[in-house]
Amino acid sequence: METKVGSVDGVAKPVSNDVGGLPSATCHTVSPSAVSCSSDATLGRHLARRLVQLGVTDVFAVPGDFNLTLLDHLIAEPGLRLIGCCNELNAGYAADGYARSRGVGACVVTFTVGGLSVLNAIAGAYSENLPLICIVGGPNTNDYGTNRILHHTIGLPDFSQEVRCFQTVTCYQAVVNNLENAHELLDTAISTAMKDSKPVYISISCNLPAIPHPTFSRDPVPFFLSPRLSNQMGLDAAVEAAAEFLNKAVKPVMVGGPKIRVAKAGKAFVELADACGYAIAVMPAAKGLVPEHHPRFIGTYWGAVSTAFCAEIVESADAYIFAGPIFNDYSSVGYSLLLKKEKSIIVQPDRVVVANGPAFGCILMKDFLRALAKRLNCNTTAYENYSRIFVPRGAPPECQPDEPLRNMLSSGTAVIAETGDSWFNCQKLNLPQGCGYEFQMQYGSIGWSVGATLGYAQAAKDKRVIACIGDGSFQVTAQDISTMLRCEQKSIIFLINNGGYTIEVEIHDGPYNVIKNWNYTALVDSIHNGEGKCWTTKRREPTVPF
């Protein structure tokens, strides 16, 4: 983690220590060179154009008195749309969902009360390796060093509480309270988010966005991020060791993990699968990252709750290559996977470990997978074994007009699965080619899916988002259904009314897992309030006579 705090040199600083006293200095001292530059050469305009350059056309925000001037400049950028959310948590979740589709997302909140509110969403994005730019309107430059107590704080004359909270959930923190180095801090923060694929924190003093400065006198030059390269000698050695290991195996398999996304190795994984002939499976958190229409796809490997017949093939293999795995307590079903280290090759975004033997660093996953594809013998034994034991599920007949809907998924849809029982139920979906799929398995914050649905739908205008959300999770973040309606989104939400926290009941039952039932359709109808397009209905299980 690295924190860069802008110097306050060159700005007027109040020196009064009187309780409640006014500053003895003026609001802000602007150098002559800044006065002479164009009136639109401002920090706010620069930031707005930077976001548009990255592909961000929507910013999720909650206004507050520390960020209002900055919001004015974001609104003024023609290529940028400001989307006001009902609360900061949902703004962060929306930026998370947006980043999953566009590759980067952004949110804007106010100082401390907004920053600490959005913190939980930023932590989730960090755990999922998503580039997310969290922008906070900060204190006036004249308040630094005054020993004053500001509103929206915890009542101490220390403005660093917020940035200290963000240090563990962002890869870079920039506190911009001086125009002299603002350009450098902004560009460093944004480029770091893109390079590290993690959230960053940017605090901008509330009186700076509208002040012209010569460093912003020209349109920002588009970023050129130096491409990362593999150590060629290490790559050759790793491929040699892995090929020797796998070519001796009788029935090897491949398993895709969630870090395929951050490694940008999805195509390389498919190239290897096509070349080697292995049966391929996916870890639960990687669903949607590996094509399920692949001819040798055998399902989700999730230990005891795997897709039928998948665990038998993976755990009986004499060699398995895991690309980008995360073996936490969720994905390992309480660390109960029947895997052996001596049979595995673990490929992480920049590292390869072969069985109990050698490890190779400074190797990009996509380079390794592509190079390995050229060295492996074709071996379809594991998939042939799977074909012998596999019992296909019945396929629903094609829907006819006026008949009940049987299959909604297509290349024009994307599924958002909420934390909880939706995880398990949505894992059973067969995703057609091009169908998106997202869920937050590592962090598992209930309520994430409402904001994420808002953000994903705003980013992927070519897809209809289908969200599966439990009632307990929905009650946490339901307000931003109103933002979906205001943005005229066409999402479909299946709200599964379990009468409480069903996933917690399975873990440990108790009265605390029961929640107040809502009239959910009436709630959404009241939010709709006759403005825009909205339709709700209820579906109850039919009563089965005894």
C-alpha positions as CSV (number, residue, x, y, z in Angstrom):
1,M,0.0,0.0,0.0
2,E,1.2,3.5,-0.8
3,T,-0.1,6.8,0.4
4,K,0.7,10.1,-1.3
5,V,-0.4,13.2,0.5
6,G,-0.2,16.4,-1.4
7,S,1.8,19.2,0.1
8,V,0.1,22.2,1.3
9,D,2.9,24.5,0.3
10,G,1.8,27.4,-1.9
11,V,-1.7,27.6,-0.4
12,A,-2.8,30.0,2.3
13,K,-2.9,28.4,5.7
14,P,-4.9,29.9,8.6
15,V,-2.8,30.4,11.7
16,S,-5.5,31.2,14.3
17,N,-5.7,28.8,17.2
18,D,-8.7,30.5,18.8
19,V,-11.7,28.2,19.5
20,G,-14.2,28.9,16.7
21,G,-11.9,31.6,15.3
22,L,-11.9,32.6,11.6
23,P,-8.8,31.9,9.5
24,S,-6.4,34.8,9.3
25,A,-5.6,33.9,5.7
26,T,-7.7,34.2,2.6
27,C,-9.6,31.2,1.1
28,H,-6.9,30.2,-1.4
29,T,-3.9,31.8,-2.9
30,V,-3.6,31.3,-6.7
31,S,-0.3,31.8,-8.4
32,P,-0.1,34.3,-11.3
33,S,0.5,31.4,-13.8
34,A,-2.7,29.7,-12.7
35,V,-4.6,32.9,-13.2
36,S,-3.4,33.4,-16.7
37,C,-4.4,29.9,-18.0
38,S,-7.7,29.0,-19.5
39,S,-10.7,29.1,-17.3
40,D,-11.6,25.5,-18.1
41,A,-8.1,24.2,-17.3
42,T,-9.3,22.8,-14.0
43,L,-8.8,19.7,-11.9
44,G,-12.5,18.8,-12.2
45,R,-12.4,18.9,-16.0
46,H,-9.2,16.9,-16.1
47,L,-10.6,14.2,-13.9
48,A,-13.8,14.0,-15.9
49,R,-11.9,13.6,-19.2
50,R,-9.6,11.0,-17.7
51,L,-12.6,8.9,-16.7
52,V,-14.1,9.1,-20.2
53,Q,-10.7,8.1,-21.7
54,L,-10.8,4.9,-19.6
55,G,-14.2,4.0,-20.9
56,V,-16.2,5.2,-17.9
57,T,-19.3,6.9,-19.2
58,D,-21.3,6.6,-15.9
59,V,-20.2,7.7,-12.4
60,F,-22.2,6.6,-9.4
61,A,-22.5,9.3,-6.7
62,V,-24.1,10.6,-3.6
63,P,-23.8,14.4,-3.2
64,G,-22.5,16.0,-0.1
65,D,-21.2,19.4,0.7
66,F,-17.6,18.4,0.2
67,N,-18.0,17.1,-3.3
68,L,-20.7,19.4,-4.9
69,T,-18.2,21.6,-7.0
70,L,-16.5,18.4,-8.2
71,L,-19.9,17.0,-9.2
72,D,-20.6,20.1,-11.2
73,H,-17.5,19.5,-13.3
74,L,-18.3,15.8,-13.9
75,I,-21.8,16.8,-15.0
76,A,-20.3,19.3,-17.5
77,E,-18.3,16.6,-19.3
78,P,-20.4,15.6,-22.4
79,G,-19.2,12.0,-22.3
80,L,-20.0,11.4,-18.7
81,R,-23.3,10.7,-16.9
82,L,-23.7,11.2,-13.2
83,I,-26.0,8.7,-11.6
84,G,-27.2,9.6,-8.2
85,C,-27.7,6.7,-5.8
86,C,-29.7,6.4,-2.7
87,N,-26.7,5.7,-0.5
88,E,-23.0,5.4,-0.7
89,L,-22.9,1.6,-0.1
90,N,-25.1,1.1,-3.2
91,A,-23.0,3.6,-5.2
92,G,-19.9,1.5,-4.4
93,Y,-21.7,-1.8,-5.3
94,A,-22.9,-0.2,-8.6
95,A,-19.3,0.8,-9.4
96,D,-18.3,-2.8,-8.7
97,G,-20.9,-4.2,-11.1
98,Y,-20.0,-1.6,-13.7
99,A,-16.3,-2.6,-13.5
100,R,-17.2,-6.3,-14.1
101,S,-18.6,-5.3,-17.5
102,R,-16.5,-2.3,-18.5
103,G,-13.2,-3.2,-16.8
104,V,-13.2,-0.1,-14.5
105,G,-15.8,1.7,-12.4
106,A,-16.0,4.9,-10.4
107,C,-18.0,6.4,-7.6
108,V,-18.0,9.8,-5.8
109,V,-18.9,10.4,-2.2
110,T,-18.4,13.0,0.5
111,F,-15.8,13.3,3.3
112,T,-15.8,10.6,6.0
113,V,-19.5,10.0,6.4
114,G,-19.7,9.1,2.7
115,G,-16.2,7.5,2.6
116,L,-16.7,5.2,5.6
117,S,-20.1,4.3,4.2
118,V,-18.8,3.2,0.9
119,L,-15.8,1.4,2.4
120,N,-17.5,-2.0,2.6
121,A,-18.2,-2.0,-1.2
122,I,-14.6,-0.9,-1.9
123,A,-13.4,-3.9,0.2
124,G,-15.5,-6.2,-1.8
125,A,-14.1,-4.8,-5.1
126,Y,-10.6,-5.3,-3.7
127,S,-11.3,-8.9,-2.9
128,E,-12.5,-9.5,-6.4
129,N,-9.6,-7.7,-8.1
130,L,-11.7,-5.0,-9.7
131,P,-10.3,-1.6,-10.8
132,L,-12.5,0.9,-9.1
133,I,-11.8,4.6,-8.6
134,C,-13.3,5.9,-5.3
135,I,-13.3,9.7,-5.3
136,V,-14.1,11.6,-2.1
137,G,-14.6,15.3,-1.7
138,G,-12.2,16.4,1.0
139,P,-11.7,19.3,3.4
140,N,-10.9,22.8,2.2
141,T,-7.2,23.3,1.7
142,N,-7.3,26.1,4.3
143,D,-8.5,23.7,7.0
144,Y,-5.4,21.6,6.9
145,G,-3.1,22.3,9.8
146,T,-5.5,24.5,11.7
147,N,-6.4,22.2,14.6
148,R,-10.1,22.7,13.7
149,I,-12.8,20.2,14.1
150,L,-15.0,19.7,11.0
151,H,-18.5,18.4,10.6
152,H,-18.9,14.9,9.1
153,T,-15.9,13.7,11.2
154,I,-15.7,11.9,14.5
155,G,-14.9,15.2,16.3
156,L,-11.1,15.2,16.2
157,P,-8.9,17.8,14.4
158,D,-7.4,14.9,12.4
159,F,-8.4,14.6,8.7
160,S,-6.5,11.4,8.2
161,Q,-9.0,8.9,9.7
162,E,-10.7,8.3,6.3
163,V,-7.5,7.7,4.3
164,R,-6.1,5.4,7.0
165,C,-9.3,3.3,6.8
166,F,-8.9,3.0,3.0
167,Q,-5.2,1.9,3.2
168,T,-6.0,-1.8,3.6
169,V,-8.6,-2.0,0.9
170,T,-7.1,0.1,-1.9
171,C,-3.8,-0.3,-3.7
172,Y,-3.1,3.5,-3.8
173,Q,-4.3,6.5,-1.9
174,A,-4.0,10.1,-3.1
175,V,-4.9,13.1,-1.0
176,V,-5.1,16.1,-3.3
177,N,-4.9,19.3,-1.4
178,N,-2.5,21.2,-3.6
179,L,-2.9,22.0,-7.3
180,E,0.9,21.9,-7.9
181,N,1.1,18.1,-7.7
182,A,-2.6,17.3,-8.3
183,H,-2.1,16.2,-11.9
184,E,0.6,13.8,-10.9
185,L,-1.4,12.3,-8.0
186,L,-4.5,11.9,-10.1
187,D,-2.8,10.2,-13.0
188,T,-0.7,8.0,-10.7
189,A,-3.7,6.8,-8.8
190,I,-5.8,6.0,-11.9
191,S,-3.0,4.3,-13.7
192,T,-2.2,2.2,-10.6
193,A,-5.8,1.0,-10.4
194,M,-5.6,-0.2,-14.0
195,K,-2.2,-1.8,-13.6
196,D,-2.9,-3.6,-10.3
197,S,-6.6,-4.2,-11.0
198,K,-7.6,-3.0,-7.6
199,P,-9.5,0.0,-6.2
200,V,-7.8,3.3,-5.5
201,Y,-8.8,6.2,-3.2
202,I,-8.6,9.8,-4.3
203,S,-9.5,12.6,-1.9
204,I,-9.9,16.1,-3.5
205,S,-10.2,19.2,-1.4
206,C,-13.5,20.8,-2.0
207,N,-12.2,24.2,-3.1
208,L,-9.8,22.9,-5.8
209,P,-12.0,21.4,-8.6
210,A,-12.9,24.7,-10.2
211,I,-9.6,26.6,-9.9
212,P,-7.6,26.8,-13.2
213,H,-4.0,25.6,-13.2
214,P,-1.5,25.4,-16.0
215,T,-0.9,21.7,-15.5
216,F,-4.4,21.1,-16.7
217,S,-4.2,23.5,-19.7
218,R,-4.2,20.7,-22.3
219,D,-6.5,17.7,-22.7
220,P,-5.0,14.8,-20.9
221,V,-2.9,12.5,-23.1
222,P,-4.3,9.0,-23.1
223,F,-2.6,6.6,-20.8
224,F,-0.1,4.2,-22.2
225,L,0.4,1.5,-19.6
226,S,3.6,-0.4,-20.2
227,P,2.7,-4.1,-20.9
228,R,3.9,-6.6,-18.4
229,L,6.2,-9.3,-19.8
230,S,7.1,-12.8,-18.7
231,N,10.6,-13.7,-17.8
232,Q,11.4,-15.7,-20.9
233,M,13.9,-18.1,-19.3
234,G,11.5,-18.7,-16.4
235,L,8.6,-19.2,-18.8
236,D,10.5,-21.8,-20.9
237,A,11.6,-23.7,-17.7
238,A,8.0,-23.7,-16.3
239,V,6.5,-24.9,-19.6
240,E,9.2,-27.6,-19.8
241,A,8.5,-28.9,-16.2
242,A,4.7,-28.7,-16.6
243,A,4.7,-30.5,-20.0
244,E,6.9,-33.3,-18.7
245,F,4.6,-33.6,-15.7
246,L,1.3,-33.6,-17.6
247,N,2.4,-35.7,-20.6
248,K,3.2,-38.6,-18.2
249,A,-0.3,-38.5,-16.7
250,V,-3.0,-41.0,-17.8
251,K,-6.1,-38.9,-17.2
252,P,-5.3,-35.3,-16.5
253,V,-8.0,-32.5,-16.2
254,M,-8.1,-28.7,-16.3
255,V,-9.9,-26.5,-13.8
256,G,-10.5,-22.7,-14.2
257,G,-10.4,-20.4,-11.2
258,P,-11.6,-16.8,-10.5
259,K,-8.2,-15.2,-11.1
260,I,-8.5,-15.9,-14.8
261,R,-10.3,-12.5,-14.9
262,V,-7.5,-10.5,-13.4
263,A,-4.9,-12.3,-15.5
264,K,-6.9,-11.7,-18.6
265,A,-6.3,-15.3,-19.5
266,G,-9.7,-16.5,-20.6
267,K,-8.8,-16.9,-24.3
268,A,-5.5,-18.6,-23.4
269,F,-7.3,-21.0,-21.1
270,V,-9.7,-22.0,-24.0
271,E,-6.7,-22.4,-26.4
272,L,-5.0,-24.8,-24.0
273,A,-8.3,-26.7,-23.5
274,D,-8.7,-27.0,-27.3
275,A,-5.2,-28.3,-27.7
276,C,-4.8,-30.8,-24.9
277,G,-8.2,-32.5,-25.0
278,Y,-8.5,-32.6,-21.2
279,A,-11.9,-32.5,-19.5
280,I,-12.4,-28.9,-18.2
281,A,-14.2,-27.8,-15.1
282,V,-14.7,-24.5,-13.3
283,M,-14.4,-23.5,-9.7
284,P,-17.7,-21.9,-8.4
285,A,-16.3,-18.3,-8.2
286,A,-15.1,-18.6,-11.8
287,K,-18.5,-19.5,-13.3
288,G,-19.0,-17.4,-16.4
289,L,-15.2,-17.1,-17.0
290,V,-14.9,-20.5,-18.7
291,P,-17.2,-21.2,-21.7
292,E,-19.8,-23.8,-20.7
293,H,-20.6,-24.6,-24.3
294,H,-17.1,-26.1,-24.7
295,P,-17.4,-29.7,-25.9
296,R,-15.4,-31.0,-23.0
297,F,-16.9,-28.9,-20.2
298,I,-18.0,-31.1,-17.3
299,G,-19.4,-28.6,-14.9
300,T,-18.5,-26.8,-11.6
301,Y,-16.0,-28.4,-9.3
302,W,-17.0,-27.6,-5.8
303,G,-16.2,-30.7,-3.7
304,A,-19.2,-32.4,-2.3
305,V,-21.6,-29.9,-3.9
306,S,-20.1,-30.2,-7.4
307,T,-22.1,-30.6,-10.6
308,A,-23.1,-34.3,-10.9
309,F,-20.1,-36.5,-11.9
310,C,-17.7,-33.6,-12.0
311,A,-16.0,-34.2,-8.6
312,E,-15.5,-37.9,-9.4
313,I,-13.6,-37.0,-12.6
314,V,-11.5,-34.2,-11.1
315,E,-10.6,-36.0,-7.8
316,S,-9.8,-39.3,-9.5
317,A,-7.4,-37.6,-12.0
318,D,-3.7,-38.3,-11.7
319,A,-2.8,-34.8,-12.7
320,Y,-4.8,-31.5,-12.6
321,I,-3.9,-28.0,-13.7
322,F,-5.7,-25.2,-11.8
323,A,-5.6,-21.8,-13.5
324,G,-6.1,-18.9,-11.1
325,P,-7.7,-20.8,-8.2
326,I,-8.6,-19.4,-4.8
327,F,-8.8,-22.2,-2.2
328,N,-10.8,-20.5,0.7
329,D,-13.2,-22.1,3.1
330,Y,-16.2,-21.4,0.7
331,S,-14.6,-22.8,-2.5
332,S,-13.2,-25.8,-0.7
333,V,-16.4,-26.6,1.2
334,G,-14.7,-26.2,4.5
335,Y,-11.3,-27.4,3.2
336,S,-12.7,-30.8,2.3
337,L,-11.5,-31.1,-1.3
338,L,-10.0,-34.5,-2.1
339,L,-7.0,-33.1,-4.0
340,K,-3.3,-33.9,-3.6
341,K,-0.6,-31.3,-4.0
342,E,1.7,-33.7,-5.7
343,K,-0.8,-34.2,-8.5
344,S,-1.4,-30.5,-9.2
345,I,0.0,-27.6,-11.2
346,I,-1.2,-24.3,-9.8
347,V,-1.1,-21.4,-12.2
348,Q,-1.5,-17.9,-10.7
349,P,-1.6,-14.6,-12.6
350,D,2.2,-14.3,-12.3
351,R,3.5,-17.6,-10.8
352,V,3.5,-21.3,-11.6
353,V,4.0,-24.1,-9.0
354,V,4.5,-27.7,-10.3
355,A,3.4,-30.4,-7.8
356,N,5.8,-30.6,-4.8
357,G,8.6,-29.5,-7.0
358,P,9.8,-26.3,-8.6
359,A,8.1,-22.9,-8.5
360,F,8.5,-20.2,-11.2
361,G,7.9,-16.5,-10.7
362,C,7.5,-13.5,-13.1
363,I,5.4,-15.6,-15.5
364,L,2.1,-14.3,-16.8
365,M,-0.7,-16.8,-16.8
366,K,-1.8,-16.2,-20.4
367,D,1.8,-16.6,-21.7
368,F,2.2,-19.8,-19.8
369,L,-1.1,-21.4,-20.9
370,R,-0.5,-20.5,-24.6
371,A,3.1,-21.8,-24.5
372,L,2.0,-25.0,-22.7
373,A,-0.7,-25.6,-25.4
374,K,2.1,-26.2,-27.9
375,R,3.8,-28.8,-25.8
376,L,1.1,-31.1,-24.5
377,N,0.0,-34.3,-26.1
378,C,-3.7,-34.6,-26.7
379,N,-5.3,-36.8,-24.0
380,T,-9.1,-37.2,-23.8
381,T,-9.1,-40.0,-21.3
382,A,-10.7,-38.1,-18.5
383,Y,-13.5,-36.8,-20.7
384,E,-14.1,-40.2,-22.1
385,N,-14.5,-41.5,-18.5
386,Y,-16.9,-38.7,-17.8
387,S,-19.0,-39.5,-20.9
388,R,-19.3,-43.1,-19.7
389,I,-20.8,-42.2,-16.3
390,F,-22.7,-39.0,-17.3
391,V,-26.4,-39.0,-17.2
392,P,-27.7,-36.0,-19.1
393,R,-30.4,-33.8,-17.6
394,G,-33.6,-33.5,-19.5
395,A,-33.8,-30.5,-21.7
396,P,-37.0,-28.4,-21.6
397,P,-38.9,-28.2,-24.9
398,E,-38.7,-25.0,-26.9
399,C,-41.1,-22.4,-25.7
400,Q,-44.1,-21.6,-27.9
401,P,-46.1,-18.4,-27.8
402,D,-48.5,-18.1,-24.8
403,E,-46.8,-21.1,-23.1
404,P,-44.9,-20.9,-19.7
405,L,-41.4,-19.5,-20.0
406,R,-38.8,-22.3,-19.8
407,N,-35.4,-20.7,-20.7
408,M,-34.5,-17.0,-20.4
409,L,-30.8,-17.2,-20.9
410,S,-29.1,-16.2,-24.1
411,S,-26.1,-14.3,-25.4
412,G,-28.1,-11.2,-24.7
413,T,-28.5,-11.8,-21.0
414,A,-26.3,-11.7,-17.9
415,V,-27.0,-13.3,-14.5
416,I,-26.3,-11.6,-11.1
417,A,-26.4,-14.1,-8.2
418,E,-26.7,-12.8,-4.7
419,T,-24.8,-14.1,-1.7
420,G,-26.6,-17.0,-0.1
421,D,-28.8,-19.8,-1.5
422,S,-28.8,-18.0,-4.9
423,W,-25.1,-19.0,-5.1
424,F,-26.0,-22.7,-5.1
425,N,-29.1,-22.5,-7.2
426,C,-27.6,-20.3,-9.9
427,Q,-24.6,-22.7,-10.2
428,K,-27.0,-25.1,-11.7
429,L,-27.8,-22.8,-14.6
430,N,-26.4,-23.8,-18.0
431,L,-24.9,-20.7,-19.5
432,P,-25.2,-20.4,-23.3
433,Q,-22.4,-18.8,-25.2
434,G,-22.0,-15.1,-24.5
435,C,-24.2,-15.1,-21.4
436,G,-22.6,-13.2,-18.5
437,Y,-22.5,-14.4,-15.0
438,E,-21.4,-12.5,-11.8
439,F,-21.4,-13.1,-8.1
440,Q,-19.3,-12.1,-5.2
441,M,-18.0,-15.3,-3.7
442,Q,-14.8,-14.2,-1.9
443,Y,-16.3,-11.3,0.1
444,G,-19.9,-12.4,0.2
445,S,-21.6,-9.2,1.3
446,I,-25.3,-9.6,1.4
447,G,-27.1,-6.9,-0.5
448,W,-24.3,-6.5,-3.1
449,S,-26.5,-7.7,-6.0
450,V,-28.9,-4.8,-6.0
451,G,-26.2,-2.2,-6.6
452,A,-24.2,-4.5,-8.8
453,T,-27.3,-5.1,-11.0
454,L,-27.7,-1.3,-11.3
455,G,-24.0,-0.9,-12.3
456,Y,-23.8,-3.9,-14.6
457,A,-27.0,-3.0,-16.5
458,Q,-25.8,0.6,-16.9
459,A,-22.4,-0.6,-18.3
460,A,-23.8,-3.4,-20.6
461,K,-26.6,-1.8,-22.5
462,D,-26.6,-4.7,-24.9
463,K,-27.6,-7.2,-22.2
464,R,-30.6,-7.8,-20.1
465,V,-29.6,-8.4,-16.5
466,I,-31.4,-11.2,-14.6
467,A,-30.8,-10.9,-10.9
468,C,-31.6,-13.7,-8.3
469,I,-31.8,-12.1,-4.9
470,G,-33.0,-13.4,-1.5
471,D,-35.3,-11.5,0.6
472,G,-32.8,-10.9,3.4
473,S,-30.2,-9.4,1.0
474,F,-32.9,-7.4,-0.8
475,Q,-33.9,-5.7,2.4
476,V,-30.3,-4.4,2.9
477,T,-30.1,-2.4,-0.4
478,A,-33.6,-2.2,-1.9
479,Q,-33.7,1.6,-2.3
480,D,-31.7,1.7,-5.5
481,I,-34.5,-0.1,-7.4
482,S,-35.6,3.6,-7.8
483,T,-32.3,4.4,-9.5
484,M,-32.8,1.5,-11.9
485,L,-36.2,2.9,-12.8
486,R,-34.8,6.4,-13.2
487,C,-32.2,5.1,-15.6
488,E,-34.9,3.2,-17.6
489,Q,-33.1,-0.1,-17.1
490,K,-34.7,-3.4,-18.3
491,S,-33.4,-5.8,-15.7
492,I,-35.5,-8.7,-14.4
493,I,-35.2,-9.4,-10.6
494,F,-36.3,-12.7,-9.2
495,L,-36.8,-12.1,-5.5
496,I,-36.7,-15.4,-3.6
497,N,-38.8,-14.9,-0.5
498,N,-37.5,-17.4,2.0
499,G,-38.8,-15.6,5.1
500,G,-35.3,-15.0,6.4
501,Y,-31.7,-15.8,6.1
502,T,-31.9,-19.3,4.6
503,I,-28.2,-19.8,4.1
504,E,-27.6,-18.9,7.7
505,V,-30.3,-21.4,8.7
506,E,-28.3,-24.1,7.0
507,I,-25.2,-23.1,8.9
508,H,-26.7,-22.5,12.3
509,D,-30.4,-22.0,12.9
510,G,-31.8,-19.5,15.4
511,P,-34.5,-16.9,15.8
512,Y,-32.2,-14.2,14.5
513,N,-32.5,-15.7,11.0
514,V,-36.1,-14.8,10.8
515,I,-36.9,-11.3,9.3
516,K,-40.0,-9.2,8.9
517,N,-41.8,-10.2,5.7
518,W,-42.4,-7.3,3.3
519,N,-45.0,-6.9,0.5
520,Y,-42.2,-6.8,-2.0
521,T,-44.3,-6.2,-5.1
522,A,-46.2,-3.4,-3.4
523,L,-42.9,-1.9,-2.3
524,V,-41.5,-1.8,-5.8
525,D,-44.8,-0.5,-7.1
526,S,-44.6,2.4,-4.6
527,I,-41.0,3.2,-5.6
528,H,-42.2,3.1,-9.3
529,N,-44.9,5.6,-8.4
530,G,-46.3,5.5,-12.0
531,E,-43.1,6.9,-13.5
532,G,-41.4,4.9,-16.2
533,K,-41.9,1.2,-17.0
534,C,-42.2,-1.4,-14.2
535,W,-44.1,-4.7,-13.8
536,T,-44.4,-6.8,-10.7
537,T,-46.0,-10.1,-9.9
538,K,-46.0,-12.8,-7.3
539,R,-45.5,-16.6,-7.8
540,R,-46.3,-18.9,-5.0
541,E,-45.7,-22.6,-4.8
542,P,-49.0,-24.5,-5.5
543,T,-50.5,-26.2,-2.5
544,V,-50.0,-29.9,-2.8
545,P,-52.9,-32.0,-1.3
546,F,-52.0,-34.8,1.0
